[in-house]
Amino acid sequence: MSEAAVIPRRLTDSPSSSQGCILIIDDEAEIRESLQTLLEFEGYDVEVAANGQQGFSKLGERPFDLVLLDLALPDRNGIEILPEIRSLDSQISVIMITAYGTVEDAVRAMQSGAVNFLQKPWDNEKLLADVRAAVGRRRAEEENIQLKRALKQRYNFEHIVGKSEPMLKIFDLVAQVAPSRSTVLLQGESGTGKELIAKALHLNSPRRDRPFVPVNTGSMPPDLLESTLFGHLKGAFTSAIASKKGLFEIADRGTLFLDEIGAMGLDTQSKILRVLQDRKFMHLGGVHEIQVDVRIIAATNVDLRQLVREGKFREDLFYRLNVITIDLPPLRQRKEDIPLLAEFFLRKYSEENQRQGRRITPEGLRPLLNYAWPGNVRELENVVERAVVLSSGPDIGPELLPDHIVGRGTPLPLIESRADASLFDVMEDCERHIIMDMLEKCGWNQTEAAERFHIPLSTLNQKIKRLNIEIKKKTRDQL
């Protein structure tokens, strides 16, 4: 069956907007027309070129997600052109197509950066599956790059990854709060990244060139904690064989980050309160007051209001700390950030362990999306690091994940399990399932669903439109 003579059956519903931009470089007019018809029928924006020179001219005019490149062109060999295309855009996907390819050609093409190598005549469904995967990979990579670029331009958030609505609100709040002198209280479960947010507040403040000093106040006995915070003079207690500065002095004109402040004893709390009020303290064993200019950022994974009610935390200190509160959501409430976080940790630990080229397969991503993550981002980081260390090849699949993560997740019925599904496909299918599940629980009341997702109604409506979710016309009252 000739690939140039067949108009394909429809594989997907007609999209309302372009699925991606594709450039076809082939010297045969029949092949160009056949591919263009096939791909435009699937919703892609397609341009064509008859030779390498025309192809480079098109590439200079606009960005493309994918290039379908013929091996034998009248002016240049496709494998010679491929590295030059990649030099114009290192993220662009290229699929080589030829009628006379050999194994050696395929190897050379892949080594030069092609994502696939197809022979004529092709199977339409196989070609479309490869195109979807290549465009999805390109768009996921571009989305990640643009997000990091935007965050780096807006804020100095080098190690904080997130595109979800809750995280974007936190980024904006940090940008507003950072330049001030105000005390900040960070609330969130363990592993949600409170210290990273504290560092971001410091790095985006006028104190960025002065010390950022973190201390876990819940991990020390009271005497050691007070000595660590305020310093001591020689002979102040039995083991004080020399005088020592405290962290308040070390952090002068900088930022002191008090983690797990809910575990701090009442006596130490009263001394912290005095520093916040008067910006003065004394060394243990000392009689002279020391003036400091320190910004306090405190963090807790427990409910301080409840501790106040129980008499375990000073009410006056709570109100001194609670000037500006930032609540960090658990990872289970921002699952759309999981692919970005997983990719971030994958690159980090691939480089650290000399295992470059690792990638998480769609099958490997599904359990990560389904798992509840009680340990939050820290637990995800540990899981990805473990998978990288245990991997013997480029693919990170479910077999490299801990049993409790693979076993606990329930399959998402609307996520396709075909082998050619791209990361972009899996992310969209998962998001579609989560939104439809919530709408079903809310009797298809979009306002209630948006409130339960903690996102604006306009954002939910945009997602419903983008994901082609059909709204059922029924409410709880009609059920």
C-alpha positions as CSV (number, residue, x, y, z in Angstrom):
1,M,0.0,0.0,0.0
2,S,1.5,3.3,-1.1
3,E,2.0,5.8,1.7
4,A,1.4,8.6,-0.8
5,A,-2.0,7.4,-1.9
6,V,-3.8,6.8,1.4
7,I,-5.8,9.3,3.4
8,P,-5.8,7.9,7.0
9,R,-8.8,7.1,9.1
10,R,-9.2,9.5,12.0
11,L,-7.3,8.4,15.0
12,T,-8.3,11.3,17.3
13,D,-11.0,13.9,17.5
14,S,-10.2,17.1,15.6
15,P,-8.3,19.4,18.0
16,S,-9.4,23.0,18.3
17,S,-5.8,24.2,18.1
18,S,-2.5,23.1,16.6
19,Q,-1.0,19.9,18.2
20,G,2.5,21.1,17.2
21,C,4.5,22.6,14.4
22,I,6.2,20.2,12.0
23,L,8.6,20.9,9.1
24,I,8.9,18.2,6.3
25,I,12.1,18.3,4.3
26,D,11.8,15.9,1.3
27,D,12.6,16.3,-2.4
28,E,9.7,14.2,-3.6
29,A,6.5,16.3,-4.0
30,E,4.2,13.2,-3.6
31,I,5.8,12.3,-0.3
32,R,5.6,15.9,1.0
33,E,1.9,16.2,0.0
34,S,1.1,12.8,1.6
35,L,2.8,13.6,4.9
36,Q,1.3,17.1,5.0
37,T,-2.2,15.7,4.4
38,L,-1.7,13.0,7.0
39,L,-0.4,15.4,9.7
40,E,-2.7,18.3,9.1
41,F,-5.6,15.9,9.3
42,E,-4.4,15.1,12.9
43,G,-4.3,18.8,13.8
44,Y,-0.6,19.6,13.3
45,D,0.6,22.9,11.7
46,V,2.8,21.7,8.8
47,E,5.3,23.4,6.4
48,V,7.3,21.7,3.7
49,A,10.7,22.2,2.0
50,A,12.1,20.5,-1.1
51,N,15.7,20.6,-0.1
52,G,18.1,21.4,2.7
53,Q,18.5,25.1,1.8
54,Q,14.7,25.6,1.8
55,G,14.5,23.7,5.1
56,F,17.1,26.0,6.8
57,S,15.2,29.0,5.5
58,K,12.0,27.8,7.1
59,L,13.8,27.0,10.3
60,G,15.1,30.6,10.4
61,E,11.6,32.0,10.1
62,R,9.8,30.3,13.0
63,P,10.2,27.6,15.7
64,F,9.2,24.0,15.0
65,D,8.6,21.1,17.4
66,L,9.6,18.4,14.9
67,V,11.5,18.0,11.6
68,L,10.8,15.0,9.3
69,L,14.0,14.8,7.3
70,D,14.7,12.8,4.2
71,L,18.1,11.0,4.1
72,A,18.7,11.6,0.4
73,L,18.2,15.3,-0.6
74,P,19.4,16.8,-3.9
75,D,21.7,19.4,-2.3
76,R,22.9,17.7,0.9
77,N,22.8,14.4,2.8
78,G,20.2,14.4,5.5
79,I,22.7,13.0,8.1
80,E,25.0,15.9,7.3
81,I,22.2,18.4,7.8
82,L,20.9,16.9,11.0
83,P,23.7,18.3,13.3
84,E,23.3,21.7,11.8
85,I,19.5,21.6,12.5
86,R,20.3,20.7,16.1
87,S,22.8,23.5,16.3
88,L,20.0,26.0,15.5
89,D,17.7,24.5,18.1
90,S,19.2,21.9,20.5
91,Q,15.8,20.9,21.8
92,I,14.2,20.2,18.4
93,S,13.1,16.6,17.6
94,V,14.2,15.1,14.2
95,I,12.9,11.9,12.6
96,M,14.9,10.6,9.6
97,I,12.9,9.1,6.7
98,T,14.4,7.2,3.8
99,A,13.6,4.6,1.2
100,Y,17.1,3.1,1.1
101,G,18.3,3.2,4.7
102,T,20.8,0.8,6.2
103,V,21.5,-0.2,9.7
104,E,24.6,2.0,9.5
105,D,22.5,4.9,8.4
106,A,20.1,4.4,11.3
107,V,23.0,4.3,13.8
108,R,24.6,7.4,12.4
109,A,21.3,9.3,12.4
110,M,20.6,8.4,16.1
111,Q,24.2,9.3,17.0
112,S,23.7,12.7,15.3
113,G,20.6,13.4,17.4
114,A,17.6,11.9,15.6
115,V,14.9,10.6,17.8
116,N,13.8,7.9,15.3
117,F,14.6,6.5,11.9
118,L,11.7,5.3,9.6
119,Q,11.8,3.6,6.2
120,K,9.4,4.2,3.3
121,P,6.8,3.0,2.8
122,W,5.7,3.7,6.4
123,D,2.7,2.6,8.4
124,N,0.5,5.7,9.0
125,E,-0.4,4.7,12.6
126,K,3.2,3.9,13.5
127,L,4.4,7.2,12.1
128,L,1.7,9.2,13.9
129,A,2.6,7.5,17.2
130,D,6.3,8.4,16.7
131,V,5.3,12.0,15.8
132,R,3.1,12.3,18.9
133,A,5.9,11.0,21.1
134,A,8.5,13.3,19.5
135,V,6.3,16.4,19.7
136,G,5.3,15.5,23.3
137,R,8.9,15.2,24.4
138,R,9.8,18.5,22.8
139,R,6.9,20.3,24.4
140,A,7.6,18.9,27.8
141,E,11.3,19.9,27.6
142,E,10.4,23.4,26.3
143,E,7.8,23.8,29.1
144,N,10.4,22.9,31.7
145,I,13.0,25.2,30.1
146,Q,10.6,28.2,29.9
147,L,9.4,27.7,33.5
148,K,12.9,27.6,34.8
149,R,13.8,30.7,32.7
150,A,10.8,32.6,33.9
151,L,11.4,31.7,37.6
152,K,15.1,32.6,37.3
153,Q,14.1,36.0,35.7
154,R,11.4,36.7,38.3
155,Y,13.1,35.3,41.4
156,N,16.3,33.6,42.4
157,F,14.5,30.2,42.8
158,E,17.2,27.9,41.4
159,H,16.2,24.7,43.2
160,I,12.4,25.3,43.6
161,V,10.4,23.6,40.9
162,G,6.7,24.0,40.4
163,K,4.1,25.2,37.9
164,S,1.0,24.4,39.9
165,E,-1.4,27.2,41.0
166,P,-0.5,26.9,44.7
167,M,3.3,27.1,44.0
168,L,2.9,30.0,41.6
169,K,1.0,31.9,44.3
170,I,3.9,31.1,46.8
171,F,6.4,32.4,44.3
172,D,4.5,35.7,43.9
173,L,4.1,36.0,47.7
174,V,7.9,35.4,48.3
175,A,8.7,38.0,45.7
176,Q,6.5,40.5,47.6
177,V,7.7,39.6,51.1
178,A,11.4,39.1,50.5
179,P,12.5,42.8,50.3
180,S,10.9,43.6,53.7
181,R,12.3,43.1,57.2
182,S,9.2,41.3,58.4
183,T,9.3,38.0,60.2
184,V,8.0,35.1,58.2
185,L,6.4,31.9,59.5
186,L,6.5,28.9,57.1
187,Q,4.0,26.2,57.7
188,G,3.9,22.8,56.0
189,E,4.4,19.1,56.4
190,S,7.9,17.7,56.6
191,G,9.6,17.5,53.2
192,T,7.6,20.3,51.6
193,G,10.7,22.5,51.0
194,K,10.4,25.1,53.9
195,E,14.2,25.6,54.0
196,L,14.3,26.2,50.2
197,I,11.6,28.9,50.5
198,A,13.5,30.4,53.5
199,K,16.6,30.6,51.3
200,A,14.6,32.1,48.5
201,L,13.3,34.8,50.8
202,H,16.9,35.6,51.9
203,L,18.4,35.6,48.4
204,N,15.7,38.0,47.1
205,S,16.2,40.4,50.0
206,P,18.6,43.2,50.6
207,R,20.4,40.8,53.0
208,R,21.4,38.4,50.2
209,D,25.1,39.2,50.6
210,R,25.0,38.5,54.4
211,P,24.8,35.1,56.1
212,F,21.8,32.8,55.8
213,V,22.1,30.7,59.0
214,P,19.8,27.6,59.4
215,V,19.3,25.8,62.7
216,N,17.0,22.9,63.6
217,T,15.7,24.0,67.0
218,G,13.8,20.7,67.5
219,S,17.0,18.5,67.4
220,M,18.9,20.0,70.4
221,P,18.4,19.9,74.1
222,P,17.5,23.3,75.6
223,D,20.9,24.1,77.1
224,L,22.8,23.3,73.9
225,L,20.2,25.2,71.8
226,E,20.6,28.4,73.9
227,S,24.4,28.1,73.8
228,T,24.1,27.6,70.0
229,L,21.8,30.6,69.5
230,F,23.2,33.1,71.9
231,G,26.8,32.0,72.4
232,H,28.6,31.7,75.7
233,L,31.6,33.0,77.7
234,K,34.4,30.9,78.8
235,G,33.5,29.2,82.1
236,A,29.7,29.8,81.7
237,F,29.2,26.1,82.3
238,T,31.4,23.0,82.9
239,S,32.3,22.3,79.3
240,A,32.7,26.0,78.2
241,I,36.5,25.9,77.9
242,A,36.4,28.9,75.5
243,S,34.1,31.7,74.6
244,K,31.9,31.1,71.5
245,K,29.8,33.3,69.3
246,G,26.1,32.3,68.9
247,L,24.2,32.1,65.7
248,F,22.4,35.4,66.3
249,E,25.8,37.1,66.1
250,I,26.9,35.1,63.1
251,A,23.7,36.0,61.3
252,D,24.0,39.7,62.1
253,R,22.5,41.8,59.1
254,G,21.5,38.5,57.6
255,T,18.8,35.9,58.1
256,L,18.4,33.3,60.9
257,F,16.2,30.3,59.9
258,L,14.6,28.6,62.9
259,D,13.3,25.2,61.8
260,E,10.9,23.1,63.8
261,I,10.3,26.0,66.1
262,G,7.2,24.3,67.7
263,A,9.6,21.9,69.5
264,M,11.4,24.7,71.3
265,G,11.1,24.9,75.0
266,L,9.2,27.7,76.8
267,D,12.4,29.2,78.4
268,T,14.1,29.5,75.1
269,Q,11.0,30.9,73.5
270,S,11.0,33.7,76.0
271,K,14.6,34.6,75.1
272,I,13.7,34.5,71.3
273,L,10.8,36.8,72.0
274,R,13.1,39.4,73.6
275,V,15.4,39.4,70.6
276,L,12.5,39.9,68.3
277,Q,11.2,42.8,70.4
278,D,14.4,44.5,71.4
279,R,17.0,43.1,68.9
280,K,19.2,42.5,72.0
281,F,20.5,39.4,73.9
282,M,23.3,38.4,76.2
283,H,25.8,35.5,76.0
284,L,25.3,32.7,78.5
285,G,27.3,33.8,81.5
286,G,27.5,37.3,80.2
287,V,26.3,40.6,81.6
288,H,26.5,42.9,78.5
289,E,23.8,43.2,76.0
290,I,24.6,42.6,72.3
291,Q,22.7,44.5,69.6
292,V,21.9,42.6,66.4
293,D,20.0,43.2,63.2
294,V,18.7,39.7,62.2
295,R,15.7,38.8,60.2
296,I,13.9,35.7,61.6
297,I,12.3,33.1,59.4
298,A,10.6,30.3,61.4
299,A,9.2,27.1,60.2
300,T,6.9,24.5,61.7
301,N,5.3,21.2,60.7
302,V,2.8,21.3,63.6
303,D,-0.1,23.6,64.3
304,L,1.3,26.4,66.5
305,R,-2.2,27.6,67.4
306,Q,-3.0,24.2,68.9
307,L,0.3,24.3,70.9
308,V,-0.7,27.8,72.2
309,R,-4.1,26.4,73.3
310,E,-2.2,23.5,75.1
311,G,0.2,25.9,76.8
312,K,3.2,24.5,75.0
313,F,4.0,27.6,72.9
314,R,3.9,31.2,74.0
315,E,1.0,33.2,72.6
316,D,3.0,36.4,72.4
317,L,5.8,34.7,70.5
318,F,3.3,33.1,68.1
319,Y,2.0,36.6,67.2
320,R,5.5,37.9,66.8
321,L,6.4,35.1,64.4
322,N,3.0,35.1,62.6
323,V,3.5,38.5,60.9
324,I,3.5,36.9,57.4
325,T,2.5,33.2,57.0
326,I,3.3,31.1,54.0
327,D,1.6,27.7,53.8
328,L,3.4,25.1,51.7
329,P,1.1,22.6,50.2
330,P,1.9,18.9,50.4
331,L,3.0,17.2,47.2
332,R,-0.3,15.2,47.0
333,Q,-2.1,18.6,46.5
334,R,0.1,19.7,43.6
335,K,0.6,16.5,41.6
336,E,1.0,18.4,38.3
337,D,4.5,19.4,39.7
338,I,5.6,15.7,40.0
339,P,6.9,15.3,36.4
340,L,8.9,18.5,36.7
341,L,10.3,17.6,40.1
342,A,11.1,14.1,39.0
343,E,12.9,15.4,35.9
344,F,14.8,17.9,38.0
345,F,16.0,15.2,40.5
346,L,16.7,12.8,37.6
347,R,19.2,15.3,36.0
348,K,20.7,16.1,39.4
349,Y,21.5,12.5,40.4
350,S,22.3,11.3,36.8
351,E,25.1,13.9,36.8
352,E,26.3,13.1,40.4
353,N,26.4,9.4,39.6
354,Q,27.8,9.6,36.0
355,R,24.6,8.1,34.6
356,Q,23.8,10.7,32.0
357,G,21.0,10.0,29.5
358,R,18.5,8.5,32.0
359,R,14.8,9.2,31.4
360,I,11.6,8.3,33.2
361,T,9.3,6.2,31.0
362,P,5.6,6.9,30.9
363,E,5.1,3.5,32.7
364,G,7.6,4.7,35.4
365,L,5.8,8.1,35.8
366,R,2.3,6.6,36.5
367,P,3.1,5.2,39.9
368,L,4.7,8.5,40.9
369,L,1.6,10.4,39.9
370,N,-0.7,7.9,41.8
371,Y,1.2,7.7,45.0
372,A,0.2,9.9,48.0
373,W,3.8,11.0,49.0
374,P,3.5,11.2,52.8
375,G,7.2,12.3,52.8
376,N,6.5,15.0,50.1
377,V,9.2,16.4,47.9
378,R,12.0,14.9,50.0
379,E,10.6,11.4,49.6
380,L,10.3,11.9,45.8
381,E,13.9,13.0,45.7
382,N,15.0,9.9,47.5
383,V,13.0,7.6,45.2
384,V,14.4,9.2,42.1
385,E,18.0,9.0,43.5
386,R,17.5,5.3,44.3
387,A,16.2,4.6,40.8
388,V,19.1,6.4,39.1
389,V,21.7,4.5,41.3
390,L,20.0,1.1,40.6
391,S,19.5,1.7,36.8
392,S,21.7,-0.2,34.3
393,G,20.2,1.4,31.2
394,P,18.7,4.7,30.1
395,D,15.1,3.9,31.0
396,I,13.7,4.4,34.5
397,G,10.6,2.2,34.7
398,P,8.4,0.9,37.5
399,E,10.7,-2.0,38.2
400,L,13.2,0.5,39.7
401,L,10.7,2.0,42.1
402,P,10.1,0.8,45.6
403,D,7.3,-1.9,46.0
404,H,5.2,0.3,48.2
405,I,5.0,3.0,45.6
406,V,4.2,0.7,42.7
407,G,1.8,-1.3,44.7
408,R,-0.1,1.5,46.5
409,G,-1.1,3.6,43.5
410,T,-4.4,2.7,41.9
411,P,-4.4,2.7,38.1
412,L,-5.9,5.7,36.4
413,P,-8.4,4.2,34.0
414,L,-8.3,7.1,31.5
415,I,-4.5,6.9,31.1
416,E,-3.6,4.9,28.0
417,S,-1.0,2.2,28.5
418,R,0.3,1.9,25.0
419,A,4.1,1.7,24.7
420,D,4.4,4.7,22.5
421,A,2.7,7.1,24.9
422,S,4.8,10.2,25.5
423,L,5.4,11.9,28.9
424,F,3.2,14.7,27.6
425,D,0.4,12.3,26.8
426,V,0.6,10.7,30.3
427,M,0.6,14.1,32.1
428,E,-2.5,15.3,30.1
429,D,-4.4,12.0,30.7
430,C,-3.6,12.1,34.4
431,E,-4.7,15.7,34.7
432,R,-7.9,14.9,32.8
433,H,-8.7,12.0,35.1
434,I,-8.1,14.0,38.3
435,I,-10.3,16.9,37.1
436,M,-13.1,14.6,35.9
437,D,-13.0,12.6,39.2
438,M,-13.3,15.8,41.2
439,L,-16.1,17.1,39.0
440,E,-18.0,13.8,39.5
441,K,-17.6,14.1,43.3
442,C,-18.9,17.7,43.2
443,G,-22.0,16.8,41.1
444,W,-20.3,18.6,38.1
445,N,-20.4,21.9,40.0
446,Q,-17.4,23.6,38.6
447,T,-17.3,26.4,41.2
448,E,-17.2,23.8,44.0
449,A,-14.5,21.8,42.2
450,A,-12.4,24.9,41.7
451,E,-12.7,25.6,45.5
452,R,-11.7,22.1,46.4
453,F,-8.7,22.3,44.1
454,H,-7.8,25.7,45.6
455,I,-7.6,27.3,42.1
456,P,-9.6,30.1,40.5
457,L,-12.7,29.0,38.6
458,S,-11.2,30.6,35.4
459,T,-8.1,28.4,35.7
460,L,-10.3,25.3,36.0
461,N,-12.4,26.3,33.0
462,Q,-9.2,26.8,30.9
463,K,-8.1,23.3,31.9
464,I,-11.5,21.8,31.1
465,K,-11.4,23.5,27.6
466,R,-7.8,22.5,26.9
467,L,-8.4,18.8,27.9
468,N,-11.7,18.6,26.0
469,I,-13.7,17.5,29.1
470,E,-17.4,17.3,28.4
471,I,-19.4,18.8,31.3
472,K,-22.4,16.7,32.3
473,K,-25.6,18.8,32.8
474,K,-26.6,17.4,36.2
475,T,-26.2,18.5,39.8
476,R,-26.5,16.8,43.2
477,D,-30.1,18.0,43.5
478,Q,-30.9,16.1,40.3
479,L,-29.2,12.9,41.4
